């Protein structure tokens, strides 16, 4: 039996997905794309309506260039930007607490700076924790008069390669009314390194099976070199990084905590494949300390991996109280099953490391994600639109992207920071 629909409205016709925010404003441009890439865009909206943004100019390929973070502001919704400050703190993240704007860096020790005049002027840097810290400009949340954000701490240097397996996500908490440039203002969660979770990790005999993780054979403590020529493509030992924090507010959710003391950490999962993020949780104890552990399914099985579109690359999660939905900005993979040796020359790194399609999803539970739209895309694989940060600006999403054009060194080492606006984003819900 077939169903024939006559006189269907023209609106039912198929249409290709078109970018929501392909148009952009160039906020930062490299003076030399071949040797000076731009990294780590971060953006926040203040109660005044001002947008504050930051990004890093990197000297990793030129010893004569000092890496610096640039801070800018916009009072016309991102149409124009005014340079405000430069700092030597690397890989900063902007966040707000009370009437102040802060930026915290990725460094050893952990540094922070504060602005009390809406991002125009900034304090000197202050050290708030020892150790070696890593982060990207992921999210932050406010709850119970506190601000919460997560970084990663390097536990040691066992891995002689790219080392997300050495990292432990650490949730940081502070009262919003305090001076957060003081070490005593902060509480840090306990540390749980990825390499200490999976049995057999160091022996390269991981106790994982049936869902293809890791995708490539692991060769701890070094990388597994898949292709040497014409480009070196290798897979480092598994790990997690670039942590987002979220609270589950729905009382019917399996992981809801009615006391409000549980926070979930969602991280980029480096497995060599696509479609998975990593999951952990932090629980606040009666004495104020915070403990990091893994979440469990109703079966009692621990959940280290969580299905998430684009979880193989950095993503940014934002909770919108009006829709009561989580919004996620990340990268879309389209050809991760292409053999590494068959990738075209303009593809960076591993097959799963695709960076030129920036997409938006929404979810009511942090597990089931609905595709909301293609935000922006590069014309080729080397013209990236990725590692973006976002903030709600009225009815819109204001987005800052790590981007590249035809002059970019490659998809990873882009030469542009671009501003995009997704208008009336709540209308994307279906």
Buried (B, 14 or more C-beta within 10 A) or exposed (E): EEEEEEEEEEEEEEEEEEBBBEEBBEBBEBEEBEBBBBBBBBBBBBEEEBBBBBBBBBBEEEEEBEBBBBBBBBBEBBEEBEEBBBBEBBBBBBBBBBEBBBBBBBBBBBBBBBBEEBBBEBBEBBEBBEBBBBBBBBBBBEBEEBBBBBBBBBBEEBBEBBBBBBBBBBBBBBBBEBBBBEBEBBBBBBBBBBBEBBEEBBEBEBEBEEEEBBBBEBBBBEBBEBBEEEBEBBBBBBBBBBBBBBBBBEEEEEBBBEEEBBBBBBBBBBBBBBBBBBBBBBBBEEEEEBEBEBBEEEEEEEBBBBEBBBBBBBBBBBBBEEBEBBBBBBBBBEBBEBEBEEBEEEBBBBBBBBBBBBBBBBBBBBBEBBBBBBBBBBEBBBBBBBBBBBBBBEEBBBBBBBBBBEBBBBBBBBBBBBBBBBEEBBEBEE
